[in-house]
């Protein structure tokens, strides 16, 4: 077992088999290549992607298909080769979630740069989608059409 001292979770132990290796790192964090996924026990729709190289860096992630059933991620042949993807069943896709100062109700997720992970070899990449049908800040929850009930 190995350990990483994290800001959010304190000292956590992990096995090398738990690591997900991002050969190119993530956008803005090219030097951080190894992460572990930590489930959010209070809400199974969310996870933490915790860097094991820098205990201060963790990203909230989710399965975008839970919120956007029509979301499409078309993988390039070069990405499939890079991650050794041969079957759909090998792949999981996550997106990075942002919680703004206004709170959970205004959470957004980056549908332009999903995380594509081959579960069999534990290799991943942040893949930037072409086109402009998606944004970096898609709201996870619809805004209420009416104001808050007052009284």
Buried (B, 14 or more C-beta within 10 A) or exposed (E): EEEBEBEEEEEBEBEEEBBBBBEEBBEEBEEBBBBBBBEEEEEEEBBBBBBBEBBEBBBBBBBBEEBBEEBEBEBEEEBBEBBEBEEEEBBBBBBBBBEEEEEEEBBBBBBBBBBBBBEBEBBBBBBEBEEEEBEBEBEBEEEEEEEEEEE
